[in-house]
Amino acid sequence: MDTRTFKTSLYQELAQVTKALSNPSRLEILDLLAQGTFPVEYIAEQTNLPIANTSQHLQVLKKSGLVKTEKRGKYKYYQLAGESVLDTWCALRKLGFEQNSQIKSLLEDFRNHRDSLDMIDSDELSDRIKNEDVFVIDVRPEEEYNLGHIINAVSCPQKTLNDRLDELPEGREIVAYCRGPLCLRADEAVHILRREGFQAKRLKNGYMDWLAAKKPVSQQ
């Protein structure tokens, strides 16, 4: 094999990986799998896709080496293939925010409409948790909370928040977080809390970024 043919083969193989990343549903699946290991049924439910379509997307991601599976009894669970995949997803997301102004514009328009622009970064939240002057709620589904969450955070899924307002402390600022900046559960939670008279902000990023920054977590 001559050098030109060899280089072409290498780029073709690399293109298979980038091709797997070129579908919005597969990107959402990667964002979900960054939270933990899940069966196809849960992935389909969370991404609002039919199970058959979800399975097809997962097979593409698996064939490209981005996800792997493990058997738990009769069931197959999917997870990211390694830390390099998480790093790649974070880098791709960062590139999109920096180079595609439409992404930033869409998020800002949504947050202006939902009154959820006030955000707090991980370093400030970490300090405030140490000082015990903030109440942190994890508004992801409980299944994800149980796999790991920010230390001292209370599970309060966004879908149940309206029914649990009486469990929240009055006169104390509440910080809501979810999967990350592309997940809007925390924005919805902040909107609900402010409407009900609470002081509330959302964590700028999410649990995945908190974990990657080696901030304190609780894992079961």
Backbone as a chain_set.jsonl record, in Angstrom:
{"seq": "MDTRTFKTSLYQELAQVTKALSNPSRLEILDLLAQGTFPVEYIAEQTNLPIANTSQHLQVLKKSGLVKTEKRGKYKYYQLAGESVLDTWCALRKLGFEQNSQIKSLLEDFRNHRDSLDMIDSDELSDRIKNEDVFVIDVRPEEEYNLGHIINAVSCPQKTLNDRLDELPEGREIVAYCRGPLCLRADEAVHILRREGFQAKRLKNGYMDWLAAKKPVSQQ", "coords": {"N": [[0.85, -1.196, 0.0], [0.634, 2.155, -0.965], [1.791, 5.385, 0.263], [-0.138, 7.437, -0.102], [-2.569, 6.055, -0.435], [-2.668, 4.765, 2.02], [-2.882, 6.964, 3.808], [-5.341, 7.978, 2.989], [-7.026, 5.887, 3.74], [-6.792, 6.024, 6.511], [-7.979, 8.535, 7.038], [-10.533, 8.003, 6.123], [-11.425, 6.147, 8.01], [-11.381, 7.753, 10.298], [-13.332, 9.534, 9.544], [-15.601, 8.017, 9.857], [-16.058, 8.11, 12.564], [-16.58, 10.86, 12.962], [-18.81, 11.042, 11.357], [-20.657, 9.594, 12.835], [-21.122, 11.418, 14.805], [-22.6, 13.33, 13.61], [-25.317, 13.521, 13.807], [-28.185, 14.891, 15.314], [-29.799, 13.506, 17.198], [-28.112, 11.464, 18.048], [-26.135, 12.944, 19.281], [-27.571, 13.944, 21.433], [-28.034, 11.569, 22.759], [-25.415, 10.899, 23.513], [-24.972, 12.985, 25.307], [-26.745, 12.287, 27.299], [-25.689, 9.762, 28.069], [-23.368, 10.613, 29.185], [-24.088, 11.078, 31.735], [-24.312, 8.615, 32.926], [-24.802, 5.008, 32.961], [-27.156, 3.324, 31.002], [-30.173, 1.478, 30.079], [-31.589, 0.672, 26.821], [-34.313, 1.289, 26.794], [-34.648, 3.338, 28.686], [-33.066, 5.312, 27.578], [-34.426, 5.791, 25.19], [-36.846, 6.788, 26.221], [-36.015, 9.172, 27.479], [-34.992, 10.657, 25.372], [-37.097, 10.916, 23.754], [-37.584, 9.206, 21.594], [-38.541, 6.521, 19.373], [-38.08, 3.124, 20.444], [-36.912, 1.404, 18.553], [-35.632, 3.192, 16.771], [-33.865, 4.38, 18.549], [-32.23, 2.203, 19.201], [-31.0, 1.788, 16.731], [-29.491, 4.154, 16.462], [-27.778, 3.816, 18.636], [-26.36, 1.573, 17.825], [-24.915, 2.606, 15.699], [-23.278, 4.42, 17.085], [-21.92, 2.609, 18.686], [-20.573, 1.024, 16.773], [-18.817, 2.889, 15.793], [-17.143, 3.146, 17.899], [-17.741, 4.802, 20.022], [-19.532, 4.274, 22.062], [-20.128, 1.624, 24.439], [-21.224, -1.627, 25.558], [-22.689, -3.373, 28.356], [-23.655, -6.391, 29.971], [-26.347, -6.889, 32.153], [-27.767, -9.132, 33.887], [-30.529, -10.103, 32.096], [-30.508, -7.911, 30.539], [-29.206, -5.331, 28.39], [-26.933, -2.754, 28.828], [-25.963, 0.59, 28.059], [-23.056, 2.656, 27.687], [-20.687, 5.402, 27.721], [-17.709, 4.928, 25.81], [-15.318, 5.532, 27.012], [-13.188, 7.857, 28.868], [-12.118, 9.532, 26.951], [-14.114, 9.821, 25.089], [-16.012, 11.291, 26.5], [-14.465, 13.603, 26.871], [-14.245, 14.378, 24.207], [-16.931, 14.923, 23.553], [-17.391, 17.078, 25.294], [-15.552, 18.912, 24.246], [-16.544, 19.225, 21.657], [-19.035, 20.352, 22.187], [-18.187, 22.739, 23.396], [-16.847, 23.908, 21.23], [-19.006, 24.311, 19.532], [-20.49, 26.255, 20.975], [-18.679, 28.355, 20.934], [-18.164, 28.904, 18.216], [-20.532, 28.865, 16.778], [-22.821, 31.122, 16.565], [-25.534, 31.007, 16.566], [-26.343, 29.009, 18.323], [-25.802, 30.094, 20.865], [-27.484, 32.305, 20.687], [-30.033, 31.125, 20.487], [-30.252, 29.87, 23.004], [-30.078, 32.1, 24.716], [-32.35, 33.542, 23.949], [-34.345, 31.754, 24.734], [-33.886, 31.668, 27.498], [-34.261, 34.311, 28.238], [-36.967, 34.518, 27.735], [-37.949, 32.693, 29.561], [-37.142, 33.761, 31.924], [-34.667, 33.023, 33.163], [-31.974, 33.699, 33.245], [-30.064, 34.225, 35.21], [-27.16, 32.839, 36.441], [-24.829, 30.571, 38.014], [-21.428, 29.751, 38.518], [-19.357, 26.745, 38.675], [-17.223, 26.956, 40.524], [-17.989, 29.036, 42.261], [-20.338, 27.958, 43.281], [-19.352, 25.69, 44.582], [-17.879, 26.871, 46.668], [-19.96, 28.102, 48.046], [-21.492, 25.974, 48.854], [-19.79, 24.857, 50.734], [-19.924, 26.873, 52.615], [-22.482, 26.612, 53.387], [-24.665, 28.215, 52.609], [-26.503, 27.973, 50.615], [-29.089, 26.237, 48.869], [-29.184, 23.303, 47.178], [-30.628, 21.808, 44.355], [-31.167, 18.888, 42.471], [-32.394, 18.513, 39.4], [-32.633, 16.572, 37.531], [-33.887, 13.382, 36.242], [-34.696, 10.939, 38.769], [-33.34, 8.518, 38.521], [-30.885, 9.221, 37.401], [-29.843, 10.934, 39.316], [-29.425, 9.08, 41.355], [-27.237, 7.684, 40.43], [-25.157, 9.377, 40.778], [-24.38, 12.57, 42.19], [-24.171, 16.12, 42.861], [-22.535, 16.962, 45.84], [-24.468, 17.053, 48.808], [-26.706, 17.834, 47.412], [-30.214, 17.812, 46.766], [-32.558, 15.512, 45.515], [-34.867, 16.513, 43.162], [-36.77, 16.148, 40.841], [-37.522, 17.909, 37.843], [-40.094, 17.606, 36.779], [-41.629, 17.08, 39.0], [-41.514, 19.266, 40.581], [-43.41, 21.349, 41.024], [-45.173, 20.156, 42.79], [-43.717, 19.922, 45.07], [-42.932, 22.188, 46.32], [-43.349, 23.047, 48.921], [-41.437, 21.736, 50.335], [-39.125, 23.087, 50.112], [-36.675, 25.41, 51.36], [-37.567, 28.564, 52.737], [-36.432, 31.906, 52.156], [-33.833, 31.317, 51.498], [-31.328, 31.033, 49.08], [-31.812, 29.146, 46.125], [-30.217, 26.773, 44.104], [-30.469, 25.307, 41.029], [-29.66, 22.42, 39.145], [-28.885, 20.499, 36.167], [-28.342, 18.225, 33.487], [-26.536, 19.623, 31.874], [-25.475, 22.539, 29.916], [-27.041, 22.316, 27.613], [-29.254, 21.051, 28.43], [-32.462, 21.729, 29.534], [-33.887, 21.531, 31.865], [-33.114, 22.687, 34.315], [-33.441, 25.394, 33.745], [-36.218, 25.528, 33.404], [-36.948, 24.838, 35.999], [-35.929, 26.998, 37.505], [-37.518, 29.033, 36.481], [-40.056, 28.25, 37.448], [-39.585, 28.364, 40.228], [-38.959, 31.086, 40.655], [-41.332, 32.241, 39.884], [-42.886, 31.463, 41.983], [-41.894, 32.939, 44.027], [-39.376, 32.356, 45.101], [-35.835, 32.822, 45.58], [-33.688, 32.101, 43.012], [-31.281, 30.371, 40.997], [-29.592, 28.924, 38.148], [-27.157, 26.323, 37.784], [-24.377, 27.0, 35.815], [-23.206, 25.089, 34.072], [-23.384, 21.636, 34.256], [-24.048, 18.441, 35.879], [-22.201, 16.633, 34.701], [-20.051, 18.308, 33.977], [-19.344, 19.284, 36.46], [-18.457, 16.943, 37.676], [-16.306, 16.333, 35.978], [-14.626, 18.403, 36.628], [-13.732, 17.589, 39.009], [-15.062, 18.235, 41.348], [-16.67, 17.979, 44.599], [-18.687, 15.079, 45.003], [-21.523, 12.89, 45.514], [-21.914, 9.466, 45.364], [-23.781, 6.545, 44.69]], "CA": [[0.0, 0.0, 0.0], [1.448, 3.366, -1.024], [1.518, 6.35, 1.334], [-1.388, 8.152, -0.349], [-3.683, 5.144, -0.152], [-2.667, 4.551, 3.46], [-3.429, 8.157, 4.46], [-6.762, 8.045, 2.663], [-7.699, 4.887, 4.575], [-6.843, 6.555, 7.871], [-8.973, 9.602, 7.096], [-11.847, 7.387, 5.962], [-11.804, 5.577, 9.305], [-11.682, 8.876, 11.187], [-14.601, 10.11, 9.105], [-16.687, 7.205, 10.401], [-16.33, 8.628, 13.905], [-17.226, 12.165, 12.844], [-20.137, 10.81, 10.793], [-21.52, 9.177, 13.942], [-21.405, 12.605, 15.609], [-23.266, 14.336, 12.779], [-26.768, 13.409, 13.954], [-28.582, 15.528, 16.582], [-30.298, 12.521, 18.171], [-26.968, 10.749, 18.622], [-25.48, 13.871, 20.206], [-28.373, 13.97, 22.662], [-27.774, 10.302, 23.445], [-24.112, 11.031, 24.169], [-25.144, 13.887, 26.446], [-27.395, 11.495, 28.339], [-24.776, 8.727, 28.551], [-22.354, 11.266, 30.017], [-24.591, 11.042, 33.108], [-24.201, 7.276, 33.496], [-25.057, 3.824, 32.145], [-28.6, 3.14, 30.946], [-30.697, 0.564, 29.063], [-32.137, 1.344, 25.647], [-35.649, 1.8, 27.083], [-34.519, 4.619, 29.38], [-32.513, 6.264, 26.601], [-35.523, 6.141, 24.285], [-37.792, 7.629, 26.95], [-35.439, 10.485, 27.758], [-34.736, 11.39, 24.126], [-38.374, 10.976, 23.038], [-37.426, 8.473, 20.34], [-38.983, 5.125, 19.419], [-37.01, 2.215, 20.86], [-36.219, 0.899, 17.362], [-34.721, 4.244, 16.298], [-32.813, 4.524, 19.552], [-31.317, 1.073, 19.026], [-30.212, 2.036, 15.52], [-28.501, 5.189, 16.777], [-26.802, 3.232, 19.554], [-25.498, 0.678, 17.057], [-23.973, 3.473, 14.962], [-22.31, 4.921, 18.059], [-21.098, 1.479, 19.106], [-19.707, 0.64, 15.659], [-17.772, 3.913, 15.663], [-16.284, 3.093, 19.079], [-18.061, 5.873, 20.964], [-20.22, 3.69, 23.21], [-19.959, 0.191, 24.628], [-22.336, -2.225, 26.29], [-22.423, -4.379, 29.368], [-24.846, -7.169, 30.283], [-26.79, -6.956, 33.55], [-28.841, -10.107, 33.806], [-31.038, -10.271, 30.734], [-30.582, -6.612, 29.876], [-27.991, -4.71, 27.871], [-26.803, -1.357, 29.212], [-25.039, 1.355, 27.224], [-22.268, 3.679, 28.368], [-19.614, 5.955, 26.908], [-16.619, 3.952, 25.68], [-14.175, 5.915, 27.84], [-13.086, 9.289, 29.186], [-11.815, 10.291, 25.735], [-15.395, 10.141, 24.45], [-16.551, 12.409, 27.274], [-13.658, 14.782, 26.53], [-14.603, 14.768, 22.842], [-18.246, 15.542, 23.606], [-17.231, 18.4, 25.927], [-14.843, 19.78, 23.304], [-17.464, 19.523, 20.555], [-20.02, 21.285, 22.722], [-17.486, 24.015, 23.581], [-16.619, 24.455, 19.886], [-20.278, 24.807, 19.032], [-20.829, 27.495, 21.663], [-17.742, 29.418, 20.568], [-18.119, 29.196, 16.786], [-21.868, 28.954, 16.195], [-23.523, 32.154, 17.32], [-26.953, 30.666, 16.626], [-26.56, 28.228, 19.54], [-25.868, 31.047, 21.969], [-28.672, 33.138, 20.508], [-31.207, 30.322, 20.812], [-30.312, 29.699, 24.45], [-30.364, 33.382, 25.354], [-33.758, 33.867, 23.689], [-35.15, 30.881, 25.581], [-33.729, 32.037, 28.901], [-34.934, 35.597, 28.433], [-38.408, 34.257, 27.753], [-38.284, 31.926, 30.766], [-36.639, 34.466, 33.112], [-33.727, 32.116, 33.836], [-30.627, 34.051, 32.83], [-29.128, 34.249, 36.332], [-26.451, 31.573, 36.558], [-23.713, 30.515, 38.944], [-20.48, 28.771, 37.997], [-19.034, 25.638, 39.578], [-16.336, 27.384, 41.609], [-18.768, 29.795, 43.243], [-21.267, 27.042, 43.954], [-18.566, 24.855, 45.491], [-17.593, 27.68, 47.861], [-21.195, 28.373, 48.789], [-21.88, 24.714, 49.51], [-18.95, 24.76, 51.936], [-20.414, 27.86, 53.588], [-23.861, 26.202, 53.716], [-25.597, 29.332, 52.441], [-27.273, 27.759, 49.399], [-29.804, 24.958, 48.839], [-28.962, 22.793, 45.815], [-31.539, 20.757, 43.924], [-30.849, 18.166, 41.239], [-33.693, 18.39, 38.737], [-32.618, 15.453, 36.588], [-34.66, 12.23, 36.728], [-34.128, 10.327, 39.968], [-32.402, 7.464, 38.125], [-29.575, 9.832, 37.183], [-29.402, 11.393, 40.635], [-28.954, 7.932, 42.131], [-25.929, 7.26, 39.921], [-24.166, 10.339, 41.259], [-24.913, 13.924, 42.232], [-23.384, 17.103, 43.597], [-22.624, 16.711, 47.281], [-25.521, 17.747, 49.558], [-27.854, 18.177, 46.567], [-31.45, 17.069, 47.01], [-33.237, 15.129, 44.278], [-36.172, 17.155, 42.989], [-36.972, 16.161, 39.391], [-38.247, 19.085, 37.373], [-41.508, 17.287, 36.571], [-42.334, 17.0, 40.291], [-41.179, 20.449, 41.372], [-44.614, 22.083, 41.436], [-45.817, 19.466, 43.909], [-42.808, 19.794, 46.206], [-42.463, 23.522, 46.699], [-43.386, 23.217, 50.373], [-40.254, 21.09, 50.905], [-37.961, 23.955, 49.895], [-36.516, 26.417, 52.422], [-37.85, 29.955, 52.411], [-35.393, 32.848, 52.541], [-32.515, 30.784, 51.175], [-31.211, 30.923, 47.629], [-31.831, 27.787, 45.596], [-29.511, 26.571, 42.835], [-30.912, 24.099, 40.326], [-28.766, 21.959, 38.075], [-29.349, 19.335, 35.42], [-27.259, 17.503, 32.8], [-25.556, 20.537, 31.307], [-26.04, 23.751, 29.319], [-28.021, 21.999, 26.579], [-30.423, 20.497, 29.118], [-33.227, 22.908, 29.963], [-34.654, 21.262, 33.075], [-32.775, 23.671, 35.348], [-34.077, 26.658, 33.357], [-37.64, 25.408, 33.733], [-37.063, 24.852, 37.452], [-35.713, 28.376, 37.957], [-38.725, 29.785, 36.118], [-41.112, 27.885, 38.405], [-39.233, 28.851, 41.559], [-39.096, 32.543, 40.701], [-42.762, 32.539, 39.809], [-43.449, 31.201, 43.307], [-41.309, 33.849, 44.997], [-38.081, 31.916, 45.601], [-34.594, 33.266, 44.935], [-33.194, 30.894, 42.338], [-30.359, 30.438, 39.869], [-29.206, 27.621, 37.646], [-25.732, 26.1, 37.598], [-24.072, 27.339, 34.424], [-23.039, 23.856, 33.318], [-24.224, 20.586, 34.818], [-23.372, 17.429, 36.685], [-21.06, 16.097, 33.969], [-18.95, 19.26, 34.067], [-18.961, 19.297, 37.875], [-17.682, 15.718, 37.884], [-15.053, 16.455, 35.234], [-13.789, 19.369, 37.35], [-13.352, 16.93, 40.267], [-15.738, 18.834, 42.487], [-17.188, 16.917, 45.466], [-19.941, 14.431, 44.603], [-21.972, 11.71, 46.243], [-22.243, 8.395, 44.43], [-24.349, 5.384, 45.349]], "C": [[0.885, 1.245, 0.0], [0.983, 4.354, 0.041], [0.181, 7.055, 1.155], [-2.606, 7.293, -0.018], [-3.82, 4.912, 1.348], [-3.287, 5.738, 4.191], [-4.928, 8.289, 4.198], [-7.563, 7.078, 3.526], [-7.843, 5.386, 6.009], [-7.926, 7.626, 8.002], [-10.392, 9.054, 6.919], [-12.334, 6.792, 7.286], [-12.152, 6.674, 10.299], [-13.026, 9.502, 10.831], [-15.79, 9.306, 9.616], [-17.064, 7.683, 11.801], [-17.069, 9.962, 13.815], [-18.622, 12.04, 12.243], [-21.124, 10.41, 11.886], [-21.936, 10.367, 14.79], [-22.236, 13.637, 14.864], [-24.784, 14.316, 12.883], [-27.201, 13.996, 15.293], [-29.1, 14.546, 17.626], [-29.153, 11.771, 18.821], [-26.185, 11.651, 19.571], [-26.252, 13.945, 21.521], [-28.172, 12.684, 23.466], [-26.429, 10.347, 24.164], [-24.206, 11.919, 25.401], [-25.791, 13.149, 27.61], [-26.436, 10.462, 28.928], [-23.61, 9.316, 29.346], [-22.778, 11.273, 31.481], [-24.418, 9.665, 33.751], [-24.539, 6.198, 32.475], [-26.541, 3.483, 32.187], [-29.002, 2.115, 29.894], [-31.363, 1.347, 27.934], [-33.504, 1.944, 25.936], [-35.591, 3.174, 27.76], [-34.006, 5.686, 28.406], [-33.604, 6.725, 25.646], [-36.516, 7.083, 24.959], [-37.267, 9.045, 27.117], [-35.185, 11.312, 26.507], [-35.982, 11.486, 23.25], [-38.269, 10.349, 21.647], [-38.049, 7.089, 20.473], [-37.804, 4.215, 19.776], [-36.224, 1.709, 19.651], [-35.221, 1.925, 16.829], [-33.555, 4.435, 17.257], [-31.778, 3.419, 19.4], [-30.429, 1.269, 17.807], [-29.126, 3.069, 15.783], [-27.396, 4.629, 17.681], [-25.857, 2.293, 18.82], [-24.48, 1.466, 16.236], [-22.879, 3.978, 15.899], [-21.382, 3.806, 18.536], [-20.108, 1.08, 18.019], [-18.561, 1.628, 15.492], [-16.851, 3.96, 16.875], [-16.576, 4.138, 20.124], [-18.813, 5.375, 22.197], [-19.907, 2.204, 23.28], [-21.111, -0.326, 25.47], [-21.824, -3.149, 27.387], [-23.737, -5.092, 29.681], [-25.103, -7.141, 31.786], [-28.005, -7.873, 33.571], [-29.248, -10.297, 32.361], [-30.924, -8.993, 29.905], [-29.207, -6.082, 29.462], [-28.017, -3.224, 28.232], [-25.726, -0.682, 28.366], [-24.323, 2.414, 28.056], [-21.241, 4.244, 27.395], [-18.424, 5.002, 26.925], [-15.398, 4.304, 26.517], [-14.143, 7.413, 28.066], [-12.813, 10.12, 27.947], [-13.091, 10.664, 24.994], [-16.052, 11.314, 25.177], [-15.796, 13.689, 26.944], [-14.024, 15.305, 25.137], [-15.956, 15.468, 22.812], [-18.156, 16.941, 24.221], [-16.574, 19.382, 24.967], [-15.75, 20.183, 22.139], [-18.514, 20.535, 20.991], [-19.415, 22.68, 22.884], [-17.25, 24.695, 22.222], [-17.907, 25.031, 19.319], [-20.678, 26.127, 19.666], [-19.943, 28.652, 21.195], [-17.873, 29.846, 19.109], [-19.487, 29.335, 16.125], [-22.704, 29.919, 17.033], [-25.01, 31.829, 17.463], [-27.284, 29.863, 17.891], [-26.732, 29.153, 20.735], [-27.13, 31.894, 21.893], [-29.939, 32.388, 20.887], [-31.369, 30.163, 22.323], [-30.673, 30.997, 25.163], [-31.828, 33.783, 25.151], [-34.666, 33.04, 24.59], [-35.092, 31.348, 27.029], [-34.31, 33.412, 29.193], [-36.439, 35.398, 28.553], [-38.827, 33.572, 29.046], [-37.757, 32.573, 32.045], [-35.65, 33.588, 33.885], [-32.274, 32.41, 33.458], [-29.621, 34.036, 33.975], [-28.499, 32.881, 36.52], [-25.299, 31.707, 37.537], [-22.731, 29.471, 38.417], [-20.087, 27.766, 39.083], [-18.179, 26.072, 40.757], [-17.112, 28.13, 42.688], [-19.717, 28.879, 44.002], [-20.532, 26.164, 44.948], [-18.256, 25.595, 46.783], [-18.849, 27.878, 48.705], [-21.737, 27.113, 49.464], [-21.078, 24.535, 50.793], [-19.453, 25.699, 53.026], [-21.869, 27.595, 54.013], [-24.863, 27.352, 53.599], [-26.411, 29.211, 51.152], [-27.919, 26.379, 49.485], [-29.773, 24.462, 47.398], [-29.955, 21.687, 45.499], [-31.097, 20.194, 42.571], [-32.174, 17.878, 40.554], [-33.678, 17.379, 37.602], [-33.556, 14.346, 37.088], [-33.934, 11.537, 37.878], [-33.124, 9.227, 39.634], [-30.99, 8.016, 37.948], [-28.991, 10.372, 38.486], [-28.791, 10.241, 41.424], [-27.601, 7.416, 41.662], [-24.809, 8.189, 40.393], [-24.738, 11.745, 41.212], [-23.97, 14.835, 43.017], [-23.61, 16.895, 45.092], [-23.655, 17.634, 47.925], [-26.721, 18.154, 48.705], [-29.029, 17.26, 46.89], [-32.1, 16.748, 45.672], [-34.621, 15.765, 44.24], [-36.43, 17.264, 41.49], [-37.882, 17.288, 38.933], [-39.743, 18.823, 37.201], [-42.308, 17.265, 37.87], [-42.22, 18.285, 41.098], [-42.418, 21.192, 41.874], [-45.28, 21.467, 42.66], [-44.953, 19.415, 45.163], [-42.28, 21.135, 46.704], [-42.434, 23.72, 48.209], [-42.217, 22.535, 51.071], [-39.015, 21.986, 50.827], [-37.891, 25.04, 50.962], [-36.841, 27.827, 51.932], [-36.693, 30.837, 52.882], [-33.984, 32.352, 52.283], [-32.418, 30.602, 49.666], [-31.115, 29.46, 47.203], [-31.084, 27.763, 44.272], [-29.973, 25.244, 42.251], [-29.872, 23.714, 39.283], [-29.354, 20.732, 37.401], [-28.158, 18.704, 34.708], [-26.168, 18.434, 32.295], [-26.238, 21.7, 30.616], [-27.066, 23.499, 28.22], [-29.276, 21.348, 27.147], [-31.173, 21.663, 29.754], [-34.067, 22.676, 31.205], [-34.379, 22.301, 34.164], [-33.382, 25.03, 35.029], [-35.561, 26.644, 33.711], [-37.844, 25.481, 35.247], [-36.902, 26.263, 38.008], [-36.944, 29.236, 37.653], [-39.857, 29.513, 37.113], [-40.832, 28.489, 39.776], [-39.396, 30.362, 41.673], [-40.565, 32.964, 40.652], [-43.428, 32.381, 41.18], [-42.772, 32.014, 44.408], [-39.983, 33.427, 45.602], [-36.954, 32.658, 44.879], [-33.965, 32.037, 44.294], [-32.265, 31.237, 41.181], [-30.148, 29.02, 39.354], [-27.683, 27.541, 37.6], [-25.433, 26.271, 36.116], [-23.916, 26.098, 33.565], [-23.931, 22.785, 33.922], [-23.405, 19.557, 35.556], [-22.131, 16.887, 35.994], [-19.838, 16.998, 34.109], [-18.426, 19.358, 35.499], [-18.055, 18.097, 38.177], [-16.327, 15.812, 37.202], [-14.082, 17.408, 35.92], [-13.341, 18.845, 38.708], [-13.866, 17.674, 41.497], [-16.379, 17.711, 43.323], [-18.56, 16.405, 45.035], [-20.286, 13.34, 45.596], [-22.392, 10.675, 45.211], [-22.724, 7.177, 45.188], [-23.936, 4.107, 44.626]], "O": [[1.77, 1.387, 0.844], [-0.078, 4.185, 0.643], [-0.555, 7.255, 2.121], [-3.556, 7.763, 0.607], [-4.926, 4.867, 1.885], [-4.115, 5.558, 5.084], [-5.688, 8.669, 5.088], [-8.653, 7.412, 3.99], [-8.882, 5.195, 6.642], [-8.697, 7.622, 8.962], [-11.341, 9.583, 7.499], [-13.506, 6.918, 7.639], [-13.112, 6.543, 11.059], [-13.766, 9.944, 11.709], [-16.877, 9.857, 9.79], [-18.235, 7.666, 12.18], [-18.065, 10.173, 14.507], [-19.514, 12.823, 12.567], [-22.281, 10.83, 11.872], [-22.988, 10.335, 15.429], [-22.547, 14.697, 15.407], [-25.466, 15.014, 12.133], [-26.633, 13.632, 16.323], [-28.862, 14.735, 18.819], [-29.206, 11.471, 20.013], [-25.63, 11.173, 20.561], [-25.654, 14.002, 22.595], [-28.143, 12.707, 24.696], [-26.317, 9.886, 25.299], [-23.586, 11.632, 26.425], [-25.429, 13.36, 28.767], [-26.373, 10.3, 30.147], [-22.942, 8.601, 30.093], [-21.946, 11.451, 32.37], [-24.38, 9.553, 34.976], [-24.559, 6.452, 31.271], [-27.125, 3.366, 33.265], [-28.271, 1.897, 28.928], [-31.661, 2.533, 28.077], [-33.838, 2.996, 25.391], [-36.384, 4.062, 27.446], [-34.47, 6.826, 28.422], [-33.699, 7.911, 25.329], [-36.974, 8.054, 24.355], [-38.004, 10.011, 26.916], [-35.166, 12.542, 26.572], [-35.946, 12.052, 22.158], [-38.788, 10.879, 20.664], [-38.085, 6.534, 21.571], [-36.659, 4.517, 19.438], [-35.0, 1.596, 19.716], [-34.095, 1.574, 16.475], [-32.412, 4.627, 16.841], [-30.576, 3.679, 19.465], [-29.239, 0.953, 17.844], [-27.978, 2.888, 15.379], [-26.22, 4.941, 17.498], [-24.675, 2.222, 19.155], [-23.33, 1.052, 16.093], [-21.698, 3.966, 15.551], [-20.195, 4.037, 18.764], [-18.938, 0.826, 18.305], [-17.46, 1.246, 15.095], [-15.884, 4.722, 16.888], [-15.766, 4.356, 21.025], [-18.736, 5.992, 23.26], [-19.473, 1.602, 22.297], [-21.882, 0.455, 26.029], [-20.693, -3.634, 27.349], [-24.804, -4.478, 29.659], [-24.191, -7.345, 32.587], [-29.127, -7.443, 33.308], [-28.42, -10.612, 31.505], [-31.212, -8.997, 28.708], [-28.193, -6.356, 30.105], [-28.999, -2.529, 27.974], [-24.72, -1.293, 28.007], [-24.886, 2.988, 28.989], [-20.958, 3.636, 26.363], [-18.161, 4.347, 27.934], [-14.526, 3.458, 26.714], [-14.965, 8.152, 27.524], [-13.219, 11.28, 27.877], [-13.149, 11.707, 24.343], [-16.584, 12.223, 24.541], [-16.406, 14.741, 26.757], [-14.102, 16.514, 24.917], [-16.121, 16.482, 22.133], [-18.776, 17.881, 23.722], [-16.98, 20.541, 24.878], [-15.731, 21.33, 21.692], [-18.84, 21.462, 20.251], [-20.05, 23.681, 22.551], [-17.431, 25.905, 22.087], [-17.907, 26.098, 18.704], [-21.154, 27.026, 18.974], [-20.404, 29.787, 21.075], [-17.712, 31.026, 18.796], [-19.586, 29.872, 15.021], [-23.225, 29.553, 18.086], [-25.669, 32.323, 18.379], [-28.365, 30.012, 18.462], [-27.676, 29.019, 21.514], [-27.768, 32.167, 22.909], [-30.823, 32.948, 21.535], [-32.469, 30.3, 22.858], [-31.474, 30.999, 26.098], [-32.469, 34.299, 26.067], [-35.637, 33.555, 25.144], [-36.116, 31.417, 27.709], [-34.803, 33.648, 30.296], [-37.098, 36.037, 29.374], [-39.912, 33.825, 29.57], [-37.902, 32.009, 33.129], [-35.771, 33.424, 35.099], [-31.45, 31.501, 33.361], [-28.429, 33.85, 33.732], [-29.195, 31.888, 36.731], [-24.852, 32.811, 37.85], [-23.147, 28.423, 37.925], [-20.441, 27.922, 40.252], [-18.389, 25.605, 41.877], [-16.92, 27.891, 43.88], [-19.88, 29.006, 45.216], [-21.033, 25.917, 46.045], [-18.356, 25.024, 47.869], [-18.795, 27.825, 49.933], [-22.365, 27.187, 50.52], [-21.618, 24.114, 51.816], [-19.415, 25.367, 54.21], [-22.405, 28.275, 54.888], [-25.797, 27.45, 54.395], [-26.944, 30.2, 50.65], [-27.367, 25.464, 50.096], [-30.28, 25.132, 46.498], [-30.111, 20.743, 46.273], [-30.71, 20.93, 41.663], [-32.983, 17.098, 41.055], [-34.61, 17.333, 36.798], [-33.975, 14.377, 38.245], [-32.705, 11.551, 37.946], [-32.163, 9.02, 40.375], [-30.013, 7.357, 38.303], [-27.786, 10.276, 38.723], [-27.763, 10.405, 42.082], [-26.89, 6.77, 42.432], [-23.64, 7.802, 40.399], [-25.495, 12.081, 40.301], [-23.09, 14.368, 43.739], [-24.736, 16.679, 45.54], [-23.712, 18.829, 47.633], [-27.661, 18.758, 49.22], [-28.853, 16.093, 47.238], [-32.185, 17.608, 44.796], [-35.433, 15.588, 45.148], [-36.323, 18.351, 40.924], [-38.895, 17.579, 39.57], [-40.564, 19.707, 37.445], [-43.529, 17.415, 37.848], [-42.779, 18.378, 42.191], [-42.46, 21.615, 43.029], [-45.88, 22.173, 43.47], [-45.395, 18.926, 46.202], [-41.288, 21.189, 47.429], [-41.602, 24.465, 48.726], [-42.018, 22.728, 52.27], [-37.979, 21.671, 51.413], [-38.922, 25.535, 51.419], [-36.434, 28.224, 50.84], [-36.053, 30.543, 53.892], [-33.028, 32.923, 52.809], [-33.339, 30.069, 49.046], [-30.433, 28.652, 47.833], [-31.29, 28.626, 43.419], [-29.879, 24.198, 42.893], [-29.281, 24.571, 38.626], [-30.191, 20.025, 37.963], [-27.066, 18.652, 35.274], [-24.994, 18.064, 32.292], [-27.457, 21.844, 30.713], [-27.879, 24.375, 27.924], [-30.246, 21.122, 26.424], [-30.572, 22.491, 30.438], [-34.878, 23.527, 31.568], [-35.298, 22.744, 34.853], [-33.796, 25.748, 35.939], [-36.093, 27.616, 34.247], [-38.792, 26.107, 35.722], [-37.659, 26.675, 38.887], [-37.354, 30.061, 38.47], [-40.531, 30.439, 37.562], [-41.723, 29.055, 40.41], [-39.913, 30.86, 42.673], [-40.972, 33.925, 41.304], [-44.399, 33.068, 41.496], [-43.044, 31.804, 45.591], [-39.502, 34.076, 46.531], [-37.097, 33.066, 43.727], [-33.734, 31.036, 44.972], [-32.435, 32.242, 40.49], [-30.479, 28.043, 40.026], [-27.002, 28.548, 37.405], [-26.152, 25.747, 35.265], [-24.435, 26.049, 32.45], [-25.13, 23.011, 34.085], [-22.222, 19.762, 35.83], [-21.103, 16.699, 36.645], [-18.727, 16.519, 34.332], [-17.224, 19.498, 35.724], [-17.028, 18.226, 38.844], [-15.312, 15.418, 37.776], [-12.867, 17.249, 35.813], [-12.666, 19.542, 39.465], [-13.205, 17.736, 42.534], [-16.604, 16.615, 42.811], [-19.468, 17.182, 44.744], [-19.459, 12.923, 46.407], [-23.145, 10.984, 44.287], [-22.148, 6.811, 46.212], [-24.321, 3.012, 45.037]]}, "num_chains": 1, "name": "protein.A"}
